[in-house]
Amino acid sequence: MNVADAMTTRSELVTVELPGTRDDVLEYLQEYEFSSVPVVKRTDAGEEYRGLVSRDALIEHPDEDQLAILMEDVPTTTAGESLESVARVMVEEGARRMPVVDGQLEGIVTVTDVVHAIARGDAATDATVEGYASRDVNTTYEGTPLPVAERELFYANVPYAVVLDDDADVSGMLTEVDILEVARIVEGEDDTGDSIANEDDEWMWEGIKAVGGRYVPTRNVEIPAEPVREFMTADVVTISTRTSVEEAAQRMISEDIEQVPMVSGDRLVGIVRDVDLLEALYE
């Protein structure tokens, strides 16, 4: 199976154009729940692909408004490449989506597209999820303020947290998408303090002493301070260690989720992310 059989074509693709602002991207990410958006530029020779802007970049660089600075350089592929080859690159490079470029942007292939192929049986595998699950599960407490939980996800370098209650039982799931849905950009200003020495600073030359401060405009991402339990998904989908990779893919697609806790009886024993399933295609 080739990339052309699984990709989202250019005609169906949401993009932003240069020059543009972060607000253009944030609107698309919140409306469509994407993890990133391709950036293109119109030229006399036609449309040129320039890069991707991800939700991580928006949160981590709140003071930067220009898309040209926020863009990331990610691996690209072509329509004729095999899906197995693309799956390997996605896993090894940590790329959730790869633009399909052959002179110009022809589409995009994502981890979700590959999972769709697995769910349909187009990318056949008879493996079970136990061999691909991670035993290191990122968790958070349901009473944790959402901004603190967002930092936990950032430092853990994962897009999710399994939410635990007072008894350490699973009570929900929190994802980057949940956080992005309620995040907003706020404007303000910071006092830089005295920008040059005042009259009491004996070390300063008399001719350039002054009194006063300076204020600089700031932009910050504001995340509600309420606890995680108010934003998490409480109806948690789980799978067992004996679930097949194909069935796990089907569950992810039908439930519109990117990761599933793996349980043995009532005990949480691991997490299966959609990208983990891709490894079954080339191992």
TORTOR-915412 format. One record per residue (C-alpha): residue in three letters; z negated, y, x negated. Coordinates in pm, 1 decimal, always signed. Example, Ala and Ser with C-alpha at 12.3 -4.5 7.8 and 13.67 -1.06 7.14 Angstrom:
# TORTOR-915412
<rec resn="ALA" z="-780.0" y="-450.0" x="-1230.0"/>
<rec resn="SER" z="-714.0" y="-106.0" x="-1367.0"/>
# end
This chain:
# TORTOR-915412
<rec resn="MET" z="+0.0" y="+0.0" x="+0.0"/>
<rec resn="ASN" z="+94.3" y="+343.4" x="-134.4"/>
<rec resn="VAL" z="-57.1" y="+689.6" x="-101.3"/>
<rec resn="ALA" z="+224.9" y="+786.6" x="+138.6"/>
<rec resn="ASP" z="+97.5" y="+528.0" x="+386.9"/>
<rec resn="ALA" z="-255.0" y="+672.6" x="+397.7"/>
<rec resn="MET" z="-240.1" y="+1044.1" x="+314.9"/>
<rec resn="THR" z="-265.6" y="+1345.4" x="+542.3"/>
<rec resn="THR" z="+73.2" y="+1518.7" x="+524.5"/>
<rec resn="ARG" z="+122.4" y="+1888.4" x="+449.8"/>
<rec resn="SER" z="+210.5" y="+1965.0" x="+812.0"/>
<rec resn="GLU" z="-134.2" y="+1840.9" x="+921.4"/>
<rec resn="LEU" z="-325.7" y="+1995.3" x="+633.5"/>
<rec resn="VAL" z="-561.5" y="+2292.6" x="+661.0"/>
<rec resn="THR" z="-525.7" y="+2524.2" x="+358.6"/>
<rec resn="VAL" z="-630.9" y="+2872.5" x="+252.1"/>
<rec resn="GLU" z="-406.8" y="+3116.7" x="+69.7"/>
<rec resn="LEU" z="-455.8" y="+3339.5" x="-231.7"/>
<rec resn="PRO" z="-570.9" y="+3606.6" x="-225.5"/>
<rec resn="GLY" z="-853.4" y="+3504.5" x="+5.0"/>
<rec resn="THR" z="-1229.6" y="+3515.8" x="+41.6"/>
<rec resn="ARG" z="-1515.4" y="+3267.2" x="+61.7"/>
<rec resn="ASP" z="-1558.4" y="+3349.2" x="+431.7"/>
<rec resn="ASP" z="-1212.6" y="+3204.4" x="+502.6"/>
<rec resn="VAL" z="-1316.4" y="+2873.8" x="+343.7"/>
<rec resn="LEU" z="-1664.3" y="+2868.2" x="+499.8"/>
<rec resn="GLU" z="-1509.9" y="+2907.9" x="+844.8"/>
<rec resn="TYR" z="-1283.8" y="+2605.6" x="+790.2"/>
<rec resn="LEU" z="-1558.1" y="+2390.0" x="+639.2"/>
<rec resn="GLN" z="-1793.2" y="+2461.7" x="+928.3"/>
<rec resn="GLU" z="-1527.4" y="+2416.4" x="+1197.0"/>
<rec resn="TYR" z="-1368.0" y="+2098.5" x="+1062.7"/>
<rec resn="GLU" z="-1660.1" y="+1953.0" x="+860.9"/>
<rec resn="PHE" z="-1443.3" y="+1918.2" x="+550.0"/>
<rec resn="SER" z="-1597.4" y="+1882.9" x="+205.2"/>
<rec resn="SER" z="-1327.3" y="+2101.9" x="+47.7"/>
<rec resn="VAL" z="-1008.6" y="+2292.5" x="+126.7"/>
<rec resn="PRO" z="-685.6" y="+2312.7" x="-80.4"/>
<rec resn="VAL" z="-581.1" y="+2657.6" x="-202.1"/>
<rec resn="VAL" z="-214.7" y="+2761.2" x="-213.3"/>
<rec resn="LYS" z="-25.7" y="+3075.3" x="-310.2"/>
<rec resn="ARG" z="+300.8" y="+3203.9" x="-166.7"/>
<rec resn="THR" z="+558.0" y="+3292.8" x="-431.9"/>
<rec resn="ASP" z="+926.5" y="+3380.0" x="-435.8"/>
<rec resn="ALA" z="+993.7" y="+3017.1" x="-531.0"/>
<rec resn="GLY" z="+788.1" y="+2886.2" x="-239.7"/>
<rec resn="GLU" z="+435.4" y="+2758.5" x="-191.6"/>
<rec resn="GLU" z="+236.2" y="+2662.5" x="-502.7"/>
<rec resn="TYR" z="-75.2" y="+2443.5" x="-506.6"/>
<rec resn="ARG" z="-356.9" y="+2607.9" x="-706.7"/>
<rec resn="GLY" z="-675.6" y="+2401.7" x="-657.9"/>
<rec resn="LEU" z="-960.6" y="+2311.6" x="-422.6"/>
<rec resn="VAL" z="-1265.6" y="+2503.1" x="-303.0"/>
<rec resn="SER" z="-1560.5" y="+2278.6" x="-213.6"/>
<rec resn="ARG" z="-1870.3" y="+2337.1" x="-3.0"/>
<rec resn="ASP" z="-2079.0" y="+2284.9" x="-318.7"/>
<rec resn="ALA" z="-1904.3" y="+2576.8" x="-489.2"/>
<rec resn="LEU" z="-1976.2" y="+2805.7" x="-193.9"/>
<rec resn="ILE" z="-2347.4" y="+2724.2" x="-193.4"/>
<rec resn="GLU" z="-2390.6" y="+2735.3" x="-570.6"/>
<rec resn="HIS" z="-2204.8" y="+3065.6" x="-622.5"/>
<rec resn="PRO" z="-2308.4" y="+3289.7" x="-329.7"/>
<rec resn="ASP" z="-2229.6" y="+3612.4" x="-518.2"/>
<rec resn="GLU" z="-1868.7" y="+3513.1" x="-588.6"/>
<rec resn="ASP" z="-1619.8" y="+3608.6" x="-320.1"/>
<rec resn="GLN" z="-1283.0" y="+3546.3" x="-487.2"/>
<rec resn="LEU" z="-1121.6" y="+3207.7" x="-424.7"/>
<rec resn="ALA" z="-952.4" y="+3218.2" x="-764.8"/>
<rec resn="ILE" z="-1296.6" y="+3196.6" x="-928.1"/>
<rec resn="LEU" z="-1437.0" y="+2938.7" x="-684.6"/>
<rec resn="MET" z="-1143.5" y="+2696.6" x="-719.0"/>
<rec resn="GLU" z="-1191.8" y="+2360.8" x="-890.8"/>
<rec resn="ASP" z="-935.5" y="+2169.8" x="-1092.2"/>
<rec resn="VAL" z="-927.3" y="+1812.4" x="-958.0"/>
<rec resn="PRO" z="-704.3" y="+1509.5" x="-1025.3"/>
<rec resn="THR" z="-377.1" y="+1496.8" x="-831.1"/>
<rec resn="THR" z="-150.7" y="+1207.9" x="-738.2"/>
<rec resn="THR" z="+195.7" y="+1140.6" x="-596.6"/>
<rec resn="ALA" z="+305.9" y="+979.1" x="-271.5"/>
<rec resn="GLY" z="+439.7" y="+670.0" x="-449.7"/>
<rec resn="GLU" z="+114.2" y="+586.3" x="-630.9"/>
<rec resn="SER" z="-67.9" y="+270.7" x="-520.3"/>
<rec resn="LEU" z="-380.8" y="+310.2" x="-310.6"/>
<rec resn="GLU" z="-570.7" y="+80.2" x="-547.7"/>
<rec resn="SER" z="-490.0" y="+308.8" x="-840.6"/>
<rec resn="VAL" z="-601.6" y="+617.2" x="-648.9"/>
<rec resn="ALA" z="-923.0" y="+441.8" x="-542.6"/>
<rec resn="ARG" z="-1006.3" y="+373.1" x="-907.4"/>
<rec resn="VAL" z="-952.3" y="+738.0" x="-1004.7"/>
<rec resn="MET" z="-1165.7" y="+859.5" x="-713.4"/>
<rec resn="VAL" z="-1454.8" y="+636.9" x="-819.3"/>
<rec resn="GLU" z="-1427.2" y="+708.5" x="-1192.5"/>
<rec resn="GLU" z="-1375.3" y="+1084.5" x="-1154.4"/>
<rec resn="GLY" z="-1608.1" y="+1135.8" x="-858.2"/>
<rec resn="ALA" z="-1319.8" y="+1290.5" x="-662.5"/>
<rec resn="ARG" z="-1349.9" y="+1267.1" x="-284.3"/>
<rec resn="ARG" z="-999.5" y="+1397.8" x="-227.2"/>
<rec resn="MET" z="-682.4" y="+1411.0" x="-435.0"/>
<rec resn="PRO" z="-401.6" y="+1652.6" x="-356.5"/>
<rec resn="VAL" z="-59.7" y="+1485.4" x="-340.7"/>
<rec resn="VAL" z="+161.6" y="+1707.5" x="-553.2"/>
<rec resn="ASP" z="+522.0" y="+1657.1" x="-660.3"/>
<rec resn="GLY" z="+642.2" y="+2003.9" x="-746.6"/>
<rec resn="GLN" z="+463.0" y="+2133.8" x="-437.7"/>
<rec resn="LEU" z="+173.0" y="+2027.0" x="-217.9"/>
<rec resn="GLU" z="+289.2" y="+1732.0" x="-5.3"/>
<rec resn="GLY" z="-47.1" y="+1636.9" x="+141.8"/>
<rec resn="ILE" z="-387.5" y="+1506.5" x="+46.7"/>
<rec resn="VAL" z="-547.1" y="+1164.2" x="+24.8"/>
<rec resn="THR" z="-921.8" y="+1137.2" x="+72.0"/>
<rec resn="VAL" z="-1193.8" y="+876.6" x="+41.7"/>
<rec resn="THR" z="-1192.4" y="+865.6" x="+422.0"/>
<rec resn="ASP" z="-818.7" y="+788.4" x="+424.5"/>
<rec resn="VAL" z="-878.2" y="+490.4" x="+195.5"/>
<rec resn="VAL" z="-1171.4" y="+375.4" x="+409.8"/>
<rec resn="HIS" z="-940.8" y="+390.4" x="+713.1"/>
<rec resn="ALA" z="-699.7" y="+157.5" x="+531.2"/>
<rec resn="ILE" z="-983.9" y="-84.3" x="+452.0"/>
<rec resn="ALA" z="-1103.7" y="-73.2" x="+814.0"/>
<rec resn="ARG" z="-753.3" y="-157.1" x="+939.9"/>
<rec resn="GLY" z="-724.4" y="-447.1" x="+697.8"/>
<rec resn="ASP" z="-433.4" y="-278.8" x="+515.9"/>
<rec resn="ALA" z="-625.8" y="-298.2" x="+190.1"/>
<rec resn="ALA" z="-754.2" y="-653.3" x="+219.9"/>
<rec resn="THR" z="-1085.4" y="-761.0" x="+67.5"/>
<rec resn="ASP" z="-1326.7" y="-1037.5" x="+164.8"/>
<rec resn="ALA" z="-1626.0" y="-890.2" x="-21.8"/>
<rec resn="THR" z="-1963.7" y="-804.6" x="+132.7"/>
<rec resn="VAL" z="-2143.7" y="-472.5" x="+85.6"/>
<rec resn="GLU" z="-2436.8" y="-618.1" x="-107.0"/>
<rec resn="GLY" z="-2241.6" y="-611.8" x="-432.1"/>
<rec resn="TYR" z="-2144.8" y="-244.3" x="-394.2"/>
<rec resn="ALA" z="-2459.4" y="-86.6" x="-249.1"/>
<rec resn="SER" z="-2682.9" y="+139.8" x="-454.4"/>
<rec resn="ARG" z="-3046.7" y="+33.1" x="-472.2"/>
<rec resn="ASP" z="-3148.7" y="+386.9" x="-565.1"/>
<rec resn="VAL" z="-3180.0" y="+562.7" x="-230.6"/>
<rec resn="ASN" z="-3230.2" y="+938.4" x="-203.3"/>
<rec resn="THR" z="-3501.2" y="+1013.8" x="+53.3"/>
<rec resn="THR" z="-3684.9" y="+1313.4" x="+191.4"/>
<rec resn="TYR" z="-3977.7" y="+1368.8" x="+428.3"/>
<rec resn="GLU" z="-3895.8" y="+1482.3" x="+782.1"/>
<rec resn="GLY" z="-4137.1" y="+1775.0" x="+751.2"/>
<rec resn="THR" z="-3968.8" y="+1914.5" x="+439.7"/>
<rec resn="PRO" z="-3830.3" y="+2268.4" x="+487.5"/>
<rec resn="LEU" z="-3450.6" y="+2252.5" x="+497.1"/>
<rec resn="PRO" z="-3398.3" y="+2480.4" x="+190.9"/>
<rec resn="VAL" z="-3618.5" y="+2247.5" x="-14.8"/>
<rec resn="ALA" z="-3425.4" y="+1943.2" x="+109.0"/>
<rec resn="GLU" z="-3097.4" y="+2114.3" x="+13.9"/>
<rec resn="ARG" z="-3226.4" y="+2155.9" x="-342.4"/>
<rec resn="GLU" z="-3329.2" y="+1789.8" x="-344.5"/>
<rec resn="LEU" z="-2972.9" y="+1687.6" x="-257.4"/>
<rec resn="PHE" z="-2837.6" y="+1917.5" x="-527.8"/>
<rec resn="TYR" z="-3058.8" y="+1783.6" x="-805.3"/>
<rec resn="ALA" z="-3010.3" y="+1422.7" x="-693.1"/>
<rec resn="ASN" z="-2633.6" y="+1490.1" x="-700.8"/>
<rec resn="VAL" z="-2575.1" y="+1308.5" x="-371.6"/>
<rec resn="PRO" z="-2456.8" y="+1442.1" x="-32.1"/>
<rec resn="TYR" z="-2728.2" y="+1274.9" x="+178.8"/>
<rec resn="ALA" z="-3096.5" y="+1194.7" x="+218.6"/>
<rec resn="VAL" z="-3253.9" y="+917.1" x="+421.5"/>
<rec resn="VAL" z="-3531.5" y="+1088.6" x="+616.5"/>
<rec resn="LEU" z="-3874.4" y="+922.7" x="+630.3"/>
<rec resn="ASP" z="-4161.2" y="+982.6" x="+874.8"/>
<rec resn="ASP" z="-4538.0" y="+983.0" x="+815.5"/>
<rec resn="ASP" z="-4538.5" y="+602.3" x="+788.3"/>
<rec resn="ALA" z="-4249.2" y="+600.8" x="+538.3"/>
<rec resn="ASP" z="-4021.7" y="+449.3" x="+803.4"/>
<rec resn="VAL" z="-3661.9" y="+567.4" x="+840.6"/>
<rec resn="SER" z="-3642.9" y="+840.0" x="+1105.6"/>
<rec resn="GLY" z="-3304.6" y="+998.6" x="+1039.2"/>
<rec resn="MET" z="-3024.8" y="+1098.5" x="+803.6"/>
<rec resn="LEU" z="-2958.3" y="+1441.9" x="+654.4"/>
<rec resn="THR" z="-2621.6" y="+1528.7" x="+496.8"/>
<rec resn="GLU" z="-2457.2" y="+1824.9" x="+327.9"/>
<rec resn="VAL" z="-2255.1" y="+1875.8" x="+644.7"/>
<rec resn="ASP" z="-2576.1" y="+1917.3" x="+848.3"/>
<rec resn="ILE" z="-2689.8" y="+2187.5" x="+606.8"/>
<rec resn="LEU" z="-2354.3" y="+2364.3" x="+589.4"/>
<rec resn="GLU" z="-2337.0" y="+2385.3" x="+969.4"/>
<rec resn="VAL" z="-2642.6" y="+2613.3" x="+979.5"/>
<rec resn="ALA" z="-2594.4" y="+2801.0" x="+650.0"/>
<rec resn="ARG" z="-2479.4" y="+3160.7" x="+652.7"/>
<rec resn="ILE" z="-2398.0" y="+3429.5" x="+397.5"/>
<rec resn="VAL" z="-2628.0" y="+3734.0" x="+401.8"/>
<rec resn="GLU" z="-2578.5" y="+4068.5" x="+230.7"/>
<rec resn="GLY" z="-2852.2" y="+4264.3" x="+56.4"/>
<rec resn="GLU" z="-2944.0" y="+4448.8" x="-259.0"/>
<rec resn="ASP" z="-3179.8" y="+4395.3" x="-551.4"/>
<rec resn="ASP" z="-3382.9" y="+4653.2" x="-740.5"/>
<rec resn="THR" z="-3302.1" y="+4615.3" x="-1110.1"/>
<rec resn="GLY" z="-3606.2" y="+4823.2" x="-1209.8"/>
<rec resn="ASP" z="-3583.4" y="+5118.8" x="-1444.1"/>
<rec resn="SER" z="-3232.7" y="+5109.0" x="-1581.6"/>
<rec resn="ILE" z="-3325.8" y="+5330.1" x="-1877.6"/>
<rec resn="ALA" z="-3656.2" y="+5433.5" x="-2025.3"/>
<rec resn="ASN" z="-3888.4" y="+5672.2" x="-1844.9"/>
<rec resn="GLU" z="-4092.3" y="+5960.4" x="-1984.8"/>
<rec resn="ASP" z="-4387.2" y="+5738.4" x="-2083.8"/>
<rec resn="ASP" z="-4184.0" y="+5517.2" x="-2316.0"/>
<rec resn="GLU" z="-4269.9" y="+5659.8" x="-2659.3"/>
<rec resn="TRP" z="-4008.7" y="+5447.6" x="-2831.4"/>
<rec resn="MET" z="-3721.3" y="+5614.9" x="-2646.0"/>
<rec resn="TRP" z="-3543.5" y="+5923.1" x="-2778.9"/>
<rec resn="GLU" z="-3629.0" y="+6238.2" x="-2591.1"/>
<rec resn="GLY" z="-3268.9" y="+6318.8" x="-2514.5"/>
<rec resn="ILE" z="-3201.1" y="+6011.0" x="-2303.7"/>
<rec resn="LYS" z="-3528.9" y="+5958.0" x="-2119.8"/>
<rec resn="ALA" z="-3494.3" y="+5931.9" x="-1742.9"/>
<rec resn="VAL" z="-3676.6" y="+5815.7" x="-1435.2"/>
<rec resn="GLY" z="-3527.6" y="+5588.6" x="-1170.7"/>
<rec resn="GLY" z="-3396.5" y="+5247.1" x="-1088.5"/>
<rec resn="ARG" z="-3068.0" y="+5095.3" x="-990.0"/>
<rec resn="TYR" z="-2975.1" y="+4879.2" x="-692.5"/>
<rec resn="VAL" z="-2701.8" y="+4619.8" x="-699.2"/>
<rec resn="PRO" z="-2545.2" y="+4453.2" x="-394.4"/>
<rec resn="THR" z="-2617.6" y="+4081.3" x="-355.9"/>
<rec resn="ARG" z="-2486.5" y="+3796.8" x="-144.3"/>
<rec resn="ASN" z="-2697.2" y="+3490.5" x="-76.4"/>
<rec resn="VAL" z="-2667.7" y="+3168.7" x="+117.0"/>
<rec resn="GLU" z="-2939.4" y="+3165.3" x="+381.8"/>
<rec resn="ILE" z="-3059.5" y="+2825.5" x="+504.2"/>
<rec resn="PRO" z="-3307.7" y="+2802.6" x="+793.6"/>
<rec resn="ALA" z="-3663.4" y="+2728.5" x="+679.6"/>
<rec resn="GLU" z="-3746.4" y="+2491.6" x="+967.2"/>
<rec resn="PRO" z="-3825.0" y="+2126.9" x="+882.7"/>
<rec resn="VAL" z="-3559.9" y="+1862.4" x="+823.8"/>
<rec resn="ARG" z="-3643.7" y="+1681.9" x="+1150.6"/>
<rec resn="GLU" z="-3478.0" y="+1968.1" x="+1343.7"/>
<rec resn="PHE" z="-3141.8" y="+1922.3" x="+1169.4"/>
<rec resn="MET" z="-3119.1" y="+1551.3" x="+1083.9"/>
<rec resn="THR" z="-2932.3" y="+1283.1" x="+1277.2"/>
<rec resn="ALA" z="-3204.7" y="+1076.4" x="+1441.1"/>
<rec resn="ASP" z="-2985.2" y="+788.9" x="+1561.9"/>
<rec resn="VAL" z="-2943.0" y="+603.7" x="+1232.8"/>
<rec resn="VAL" z="-2668.0" y="+344.4" x="+1189.8"/>
<rec resn="THR" z="-2759.6" y="+58.0" x="+953.5"/>
<rec resn="ILE" z="-2590.1" y="-249.6" x="+808.0"/>
<rec resn="SER" z="-2722.4" y="-570.5" x="+655.4"/>
<rec resn="THR" z="-2665.6" y="-713.7" x="+309.8"/>
<rec resn="ARG" z="-2422.6" y="-968.7" x="+458.4"/>
<rec resn="THR" z="-2195.9" y="-711.0" x="+626.0"/>
<rec resn="SER" z="-1838.0" y="-732.2" x="+500.9"/>
<rec resn="VAL" z="-1674.4" y="-435.3" x="+330.1"/>
<rec resn="GLU" z="-1414.5" y="-423.4" x="+607.0"/>
<rec resn="GLU" z="-1678.8" y="-418.2" x="+881.5"/>
<rec resn="ALA" z="-1876.3" y="-149.5" x="+698.5"/>
<rec resn="ALA" z="-1558.2" y="+59.9" x="+680.0"/>
<rec resn="GLN" z="-1505.7" y="+13.5" x="+1052.8"/>
<rec resn="ARG" z="-1861.9" y="+128.6" x="+1123.7"/>
<rec resn="MET" z="-1820.5" y="+437.9" x="+908.9"/>
<rec resn="ILE" z="-1497.6" y="+533.3" x="+1084.1"/>
<rec resn="SER" z="-1624.6" y="+468.7" x="+1437.6"/>
<rec resn="GLU" z="-1949.6" y="+658.1" x="+1375.2"/>
<rec resn="ASP" z="-1784.3" y="+933.6" x="+1166.4"/>
<rec resn="ILE" z="-2028.4" y="+892.0" x="+876.4"/>
<rec resn="GLU" z="-1995.1" y="+870.3" x="+498.4"/>
<rec resn="GLN" z="-2297.8" y="+658.2" x="+411.5"/>
<rec resn="VAL" z="-2497.7" y="+380.2" x="+577.4"/>
<rec resn="PRO" z="-2849.4" y="+259.5" x="+490.8"/>
<rec resn="MET" z="-2857.2" y="-110.8" x="+406.7"/>
<rec resn="VAL" z="-3151.4" y="-305.3" x="+545.8"/>
<rec resn="SER" z="-3296.9" y="-652.1" x="+512.3"/>
<rec resn="GLY" z="-3493.2" y="-713.4" x="+830.0"/>
<rec resn="ASP" z="-3680.7" y="-386.2" x="+885.7"/>
<rec resn="ARG" z="-3687.5" y="-298.6" x="+515.8"/>
<rec resn="LEU" z="-3462.6" y="-34.7" x="+357.7"/>
<rec resn="VAL" z="-3306.3" y="-200.0" x="+50.8"/>
<rec resn="GLY" z="-3011.8" y="+22.0" x="-39.2"/>
<rec resn="ILE" z="-2743.6" y="+267.2" x="+62.9"/>
<rec resn="VAL" z="-2369.0" y="+208.7" x="+99.1"/>
<rec resn="ARG" z="-2150.4" y="+517.6" x="+59.2"/>
<rec resn="ASP" z="-1788.1" y="+527.6" x="+162.3"/>
<rec resn="VAL" z="-1681.6" y="+573.2" x="-199.9"/>
<rec resn="ASP" z="-1866.5" y="+249.9" x="-288.5"/>
<rec resn="LEU" z="-1627.0" y="+55.8" x="-66.7"/>
<rec resn="LEU" z="-1331.4" y="+171.9" x="-276.1"/>
<rec resn="GLU" z="-1450.0" y="-38.8" x="-569.1"/>
<rec resn="ALA" z="-1374.4" y="-353.6" x="-368.3"/>
<rec resn="LEU" z="-1001.8" y="-268.4" x="-385.3"/>
<rec resn="TYR" z="-961.0" y="-300.6" x="-760.9"/>
<rec resn="GLU" z="-1239.7" y="-527.5" x="-884.3"/>
# end
